[in-house]
Amino acid sequence: MRTTTAETAVGSAARTFLLLGCVSAMVAVAFGAFGAHALEGRLGPERVATWETAARYHFYHSLGLLVVGLIGMQIAESARLRWAGWLMFTGILLFSGSLYVLSASGISYLGAVAPFGGAAFLLAWLLLASTFIRRT
C-alpha cells in the first residue's frame, strides 16, 4: 500500500509526539524523584513546592504529548494537532523549565517566564479540542 505525503507527515508527527511524550514523562518522573529525595531539607519548603509544581505540570503535559501522538495516528487532520503538540512541548520547556531553575537557583525573575509556558499549555489544549469540532 502506497502512502501519500500527507499520510506520511501525519504518521511522522504522531511518532514524534509519542517519542517526545515518552522521553518527557521519563524526565518528569526523574525530576520529581530528585525533588522529593535530593532537595527535601536542602531547599526551603516554598522552593520545594515550586519544584513539585514544575514536575506535576511537566508530567501532565507529557501525557498530553502522548495523547496528541495517539490522536495523530487516528485522524487525518494534522495542522492544529501538530501545533497543539509543539505548544505543549514549548509549555513544558518554559513553564516547568523556568520553575525548575527558579527552585534550584533562587533566581526569582525566572518566575516571569512561567506564564508564557502556561499560555502555551492553554493554547495547546484549545487547539487539541478544536481538532474535534466538525467542519461544515
Buried (B, 14 or more C-beta within 10 A) or exposed (E): EEEEEEEEBBBEBBEBBBEBBBEBBEBBBEBBEBBEEEBEEEBEEEBBEBBBBBBEBBBBBBBBBBBBBEBBEEEEBBEBBBBBBBBBBBBBBBBBBBBBBBBBEEEEEBEEBBEBBBBBBEBBBEBBEEBEEEEE
